[in-house]
Amino acid sequence: MKIKNKIHIFTAIICFTSLLYFFFFQSVKIDAIYQGEDYIKIINDKCRSTIILVSNAPITEKGRLDLWKREKENIMNRIPLQKKCDTIYFVKNKPEPPVFSENTKYWQADEQLCFKGKSNGTCISNKNIFMSISLLSLTTDGVYRDFYKDKIIYVLYQ
């Protein structure tokens, strides 16, 4: 076998190993948790939303479900879902400037989560939401039903 072929094979093995590590073995880390309330006019009630910022977010449904199962007890003890309209969002931690400077006055702007400016004036795009947890689901597609104490919890992958 020529030296050139050996170099190509060695390079391919290194690339494949790196990809495996990046996609499957890189540790998921919860960076921050923000919690806010929004008034929902349709139901005439305040609903709480919790945003969990995650580095190295899992890319597979199994990885996301494993993250939920691993963190469920801690999350539900600290910030339990109390109303049907309360939601927990798992979000890739990719801060960006607000689309409009006034967005930082809001918990959730039209296209971004801005946490009322609590995250050093940065926001995170709604596109970075990869999983939501709630006590209510309007769909059955792509939803995992879980249980916590006597409650059914719906885990939706996005």
Secondary structure by P-SEA (a helix, b strand, c coil): ccaaaaaaaaaaaaaaaaaaaaccccccccccccccccccccccbbbbbbbbbbccccccaaaaaaaaaaaaaaaaaccccccccbbbbbbccccccccccccccccccccccccccccccbbbbcccccbbbcccccccccbbbbbcccbbbbbbcc
